[in-house]
Amino acid sequence: MSLVREDLHDYCPVSNHAVNDKIVQLTKAGKNVYHFAFGQSPFPVIEEAVEALKDNAEQNAYLPVTGIPKLRKAICDFHCHFDDLHFLPEQVIVAPGSKELIFLLISVFGGDILIPSPSWTTYKPQSVLAGHKPIIVENAMEEGWKLVPEKLTKAVKHLEKKKVKLLIFCNPDNPSGIDYTNDQLKSLSLVCQENNIIVLSDEIYARLHFKGEHNSIAKFYPEGTILSSGLSKWASAGGWRIGYHIYPPELKELLSAVSSAASHTYSCAPAPMQYAVGEMMSNIPACDEYIQHSTRILKAVSEFCVGELQSAGVKVIASAAAYCIFPNFEILREPLKKRHITTCEDMCTALFEEANVAVIAGGPAFLRPLDELTTRLCYVNFNGKLALNESRRIGLSFPLPDKFVENFCCQTFEGIKVIVKWVKAQLEET
């Protein structure tokens, strides 16, 4: 008799964490690995948060389940400044990471779950763990990996129109790094309104938009959008575990259910972090300065990676934000077939064994077909402290020099060159 539910018989850990744990051990053992498989910020935690944490380390009381008032107000003011979105503190719930809140929302939700493909590795496993059978909406590279209204409409065509659904929507996207225009968001909003679809808009990468021009679907569908974000990406505080959701008044029933679930699971987000983050997010000028330096560095690195891969014939759509791109190595289909390599996971294994490069296959982790040669490549394996200090030394009034990536993001620069060399070697063998 199995001790685990039948529908979880092949349940497994999140792929990027498993790969990261393995590579950390190999690196400690002295192996040089070009680690493009994990989306962790390369930069040090924003300084204002660190100093505030020192001042609040003694905070040890259980706090309100939804978060302290100061932090919830700071979150509202933050989004008013950066997104021109206007919220009230009572719409906010704070948790030990936005991932926890996504899971609780899925757990209490009473309708169908819609997940675009490709998508972040955790959405589907969380849905399955919560007892749902999510509906996968296929995106295409030819359409920029974007969710288009026609496909969303088709995905819900067979469902009861009056029954509520939940679309998990990542913008800017992980794993592709793409973003959406206002017109695209308006079109998606209309489909959602017509088909009774609530949107969980995962905007964890919003502040890392390379042009500082993030567009939120909450502007066009405020009554049906739950905004998800946190500190792990733009503030480089992944290990601090502070995330939050913002619910519209129309969905207060869901917020109440999630808050109740939170009280029975995590009780509250860590007290010292809540006080520290509340102070840091209230310091808009400091946040803005840190964001501007981080994003221009990431933009330079991303453009270098995309340019190098495209020069070798690899198909890749330029990212508009965040940490990653989603290259398609279809150009290697025939050379790899001659080596009896027919799945993307096998290709990734070969790349690791032959070139010490780690990436994650698009399938199954990101819901792509197993034989599709797409991979998520996170270009954040460089010394972020070194790069950030140099960017600050140069100053925001001046552009980064042409050789900035080569000189200050060395591991990423070298790793991409190694990938290009490996690709060319496969092609030469045909």
VENLIN-V523526 format. One record per run of one state. SS is the DSSP state (2 for helix, 1 for strand, 0 for the rest). FROM is the first residue (numbers start at 1). LEN is the number of residues. If there is no record, write none. Layout:
# VENLIN-V523526
ss->[SS | SS]
from->[FROM | FROM]
len->[LEN | LEN]
This chain:
# VENLIN-V523526
ss->[0 | 2 | 0 | 2 | 0 | 1 | 0 | 2 | 0 | 2 | 0 | 2 | 1 | 0 | 2 | 0 | 1 | 0 | 2 | 0 | 1 | 0 | 2 | 0 | 2 | 0 | 1 | 0 | 2 | 0 | 1 | 0 | 2 | 1 | 0 | 2 | 0 | 2 | 1 | 0 | 2 | 0 | 1 | 0 | 2 | 0 | 2 | 0 | 2 | 0 | 1 | 0 | 1 | 0 | 1 | 0 | 1 | 0 | 2 | 0 | 2 | 0 | 1 | 0 | 1 | 0 | 1 | 0 | 2 | 0 | 2 | 0 | 2 | 0]
from->[1 | 6 | 9 | 15 | 29 | 34 | 36 | 47 | 56 | 69 | 84 | 89 | 92 | 96 | 98 | 109 | 112 | 118 | 122 | 130 | 135 | 139 | 141 | 144 | 149 | 157 | 165 | 171 | 182 | 195 | 197 | 203 | 206 | 209 | 210 | 217 | 220 | 222 | 225 | 231 | 238 | 241 | 243 | 247 | 249 | 266 | 271 | 283 | 284 | 312 | 315 | 316 | 321 | 322 | 324 | 326 | 328 | 329 | 330 | 339 | 344 | 356 | 357 | 359 | 360 | 362 | 374 | 379 | 384 | 395 | 404 | 409 | 410 | 429]
len->[5 | 3 | 6 | 14 | 5 | 2 | 11 | 9 | 13 | 15 | 5 | 3 | 4 | 2 | 11 | 3 | 6 | 4 | 8 | 5 | 4 | 2 | 3 | 5 | 8 | 8 | 6 | 11 | 13 | 2 | 6 | 3 | 3 | 1 | 7 | 3 | 2 | 3 | 6 | 7 | 3 | 2 | 4 | 2 | 17 | 5 | 12 | 1 | 28 | 3 | 1 | 5 | 1 | 2 | 2 | 2 | 1 | 1 | 9 | 5 | 12 | 1 | 2 | 1 | 2 | 12 | 5 | 5 | 11 | 9 | 5 | 1 | 19 | 2]
